[in-house]
């Protein structure tokens, strides 16, 4: 799998993502600076990583969404290429029109940095084939504006079309407001675009891929992507 990680000023999770991709795919990703206008030839997966692009000025992701490289990312997605947008990347993807909705301030107006539990809602996508539908995984979050919101029509369409891929749940997999740490609508932690080739999610699976971290639940997402690309070749 040939991947590319987009690097913006203020992004701070690009090396974590590069390490996870290298460990699981066996191939180091290209690191693409935001001022570039093209992706490396043959790119299968583009990753927009987490952090604080441009210091989160204006709105989180609003400036990064207008960077020169984003035209190439949008074109990649329009061709059916895979895009994984994590945390600040999710915010950027929404601002760039790759995904619907917005990420608002956390309900308690506090920065959240802890492990959370996610339920995998379906296993038949490139971003979830490494898991079983209904499986509960543990991954970390670190954000101040992860409260997913959209108008009622958009949320209803996401739900009806099976585009909510990951949802915040209690450890037993049940929906519980106490475990929806940022107050996201319908406990939404990750959504897909209409073609299901773009995923935006707030949690950081790249930080749970090595046993030294005490949990490897994030590996399934990346292993599934590698398998998907291999099968499509």
C-alpha positions in Angstrom: 0.0 0.0 0.0 1.4 3.3 -1.0 0.3 6.0 1.4 0.9 9.8 1.8 0.6 11.8 5.1 -0.3 15.5 4.7 1.8 17.8 6.9 0.4 21.2 7.9 2.0 23.8 10.2 0.9 22.8 13.7 0.1 19.2 12.9 1.7 17.0 15.5 0.6 13.4 14.9 2.1 12.9 11.5 5.1 10.9 12.9 2.8 8.7 15.0 0.8 8.0 11.8 3.9 7.4 9.7 5.1 4.9 12.3 1.8 3.0 12.4 1.6 2.8 8.6 5.2 1.6 8.3 4.8 -1.0 11.0 1.6 -2.5 9.5 2.1 -2.0 5.7 5.8 -2.5 5.7 6.2 0.7 3.6 7.0 4.2 4.9 4.5 6.8 3.7 5.5 9.9 1.8 5.3 13.0 3.9 3.6 15.7 1.8 3.9 19.4 2.8 0.7 21.4 2.7 2.1 23.8 0.0 2.6 21.0 -2.5 0.0 20.8 -5.3 0.2 17.1 -6.2 0.3 13.8 -4.5 3.0 11.2 -5.2 2.1 9.1 -8.3 0.3 5.9 -7.4 -0.9 6.9 -4.0 -3.5 4.5 -2.6 -4.2 6.2 0.8 -4.0 9.8 1.9 -4.0 10.5 5.6 -4.8 13.8 7.1 -3.5 13.5 10.7 -4.3 15.1 14.0 -2.8 18.1 15.7 -3.5 21.8 15.7 -3.1 23.0 12.1 -2.4 26.7 12.0 -3.0 26.8 15.7 -6.7 26.1 15.3 -7.3 29.8 14.4 -10.6 30.9 12.9 -12.2 27.4 13.2 -10.4 24.1 13.7 -9.3 23.0 10.2 -10.7 26.0 8.4 -7.3 27.3 7.1 -5.8 23.9 6.4 -8.8 23.0 4.3 -7.8 25.8 1.9 -4.2 24.7 1.6 -2.9 24.0 -2.0 -2.6 20.3 -1.4 -6.2 19.9 -0.6 -7.2 20.3 -4.2 -5.1 17.2 -4.9 -6.7 15.4 -2.0 -10.2 16.2 -3.2 -9.3 15.0 -6.7 -7.9 11.8 -5.2 -11.1 11.1 -3.3 -13.2 11.9 -6.4 -11.2 9.2 -8.3 -12.1 6.7 -5.6 -8.8 6.9 -3.7 -8.9 6.3 0.0 -8.7 9.2 2.5 -8.3 8.7 6.3 -8.9 11.9 8.3 -8.1 11.7 12.0 -8.9 14.2 14.7 -7.9 17.6 13.3 -7.9 15.8 10.0 -11.6 15.1 10.5 -12.1 18.8 11.1 -10.2 19.6 8.0 -12.1 17.1 5.9 -15.4 18.6 7.0 -14.2 22.1 6.3 -12.9 21.0 2.9 -16.3 19.5 1.9 -15.0 15.9 1.9 -17.5 15.0 4.7 -20.7 16.6 6.0 -21.2 18.3 9.3 -18.9 20.1 11.7 -16.9 19.4 14.9 -18.0 21.6 17.8 -16.5 22.3 21.2 -16.8 19.4 23.6 -20.0 19.4 25.5 -18.2 20.1 28.8 -16.0 22.7 27.2 -12.9 20.8 28.3 -10.0 19.2 26.4 -10.4 15.4 26.6 -7.3 13.1 26.6 -8.2 9.5 27.5 -8.9 6.1 26.1 -12.5 5.6 24.8 -14.5 2.6 23.6 -15.8 2.5 20.1 -18.3 0.1 18.5 -17.6 -0.9 14.9 -20.9 -0.5 13.2 -20.1 -2.4 10.0 -17.2 -4.5 8.8 -17.7 -4.3 5.0 -15.7 -1.1 4.3 -12.0 -0.5 3.6 -11.7 1.2 7.0 -13.3 -1.6 9.0 -12.7 -4.9 7.3 -10.0 -5.7 10.0 -12.8 -5.9 12.6 -16.1 -7.6 13.1 -19.4 -5.7 13.0 -20.4 -5.0 16.6 -16.8 -5.3 17.9 -15.8 -2.9 20.7 -12.3 -1.5 20.5 -10.3 0.8 22.8 -8.4 3.8 21.4 -7.3 7.2 22.7 -8.8 10.6 22.0 -7.1 14.0 22.5 -9.3 16.9 21.4 -11.1 20.0 22.5 -13.6 20.2 19.6 -14.7 16.6 18.8 -18.5 17.1 19.3 -19.9 16.0 15.9 -22.9 17.9 14.8 -25.0 18.2 11.6 -28.5 19.2 10.7 -31.2 16.6 11.4 -31.6 15.7 7.7 -27.9 15.0 7.3 -27.7 12.9 10.5 -30.8 10.9 9.4 -29.1 10.3 6.0 -25.8 9.2 7.6 -27.7 6.7 9.8 -30.0 5.4 7.0 -27.1 4.9 4.6 -24.9 3.1 7.2 -22.3 5.8 7.0 -21.7 6.0 10.8 -18.8 3.7 11.1 -17.6 4.2 14.6 -19.7 5.2 17.7 -18.7 6.0 21.3 -20.0 3.3 23.6 -19.6 1.9 27.1 -17.1 -1.0 27.5 -19.9 -3.6 26.9 -20.9 -1.9 23.6 -24.0 -0.3 24.8 -24.9 3.3 24.1 -24.6 5.3 27.3 -24.4 9.2 27.5 -21.8 8.8 30.2 -19.4 7.3 27.7 -20.1 9.8 24.9 -17.3 12.0 26.2 -17.6 14.9 23.9 -21.4 15.0 23.5 -21.4 14.1 19.8 -24.7 13.7 18.0 -25.8 10.0 18.2 -22.5 9.3 19.8 -20.9 9.6 16.4 -17.1 9.0 16.4 -16.5 8.4 12.7 -18.4 8.8 9.5 -18.0 7.9 5.8 -18.6 9.9 2.7 -21.2 8.7 0.2 -18.7 6.6 -1.8 -17.3 5.1 1.5 -13.8 5.9 0.4 -13.3 8.8 2.9 -13.4 8.2 6.7 -13.3 11.0 9.3 -12.9 10.0 12.9 -11.9 11.8 16.1 -10.1 9.0 18.0 -6.4 8.0 17.3 -6.1 4.4 16.2 -2.5 5.0 15.2 -1.6 5.3 18.9 -2.8 1.8 19.7 -0.9 -0.4 17.3 2.0 -1.6 19.4 1.9 -3.9 22.4 4.2 -1.5 24.3 1.3 0.9 24.5 -0.8 -1.7 26.3 -3.4 -2.1 23.6 -3.3 -2.9 19.9 -6.9 -2.4 19.0 -6.0 0.2 16.4 -4.2 -2.3 14.2 -7.4 -3.6 12.7 -8.1 -0.4 10.9 -4.7 -0.2 9.2 -4.5 -4.0 8.5 -7.9 -3.8 6.9 -6.7 -0.9 4.6 -3.7 -2.9 3.6 -5.8 -5.9 2.8 -8.3 -3.8 0.9 -5.6 -2.3 -1.3 -4.0 -5.7 -1.9 -7.3 -7.2 -3.0 -8.0 -4.3 -5.3 -4.6 -4.5 -7.1 
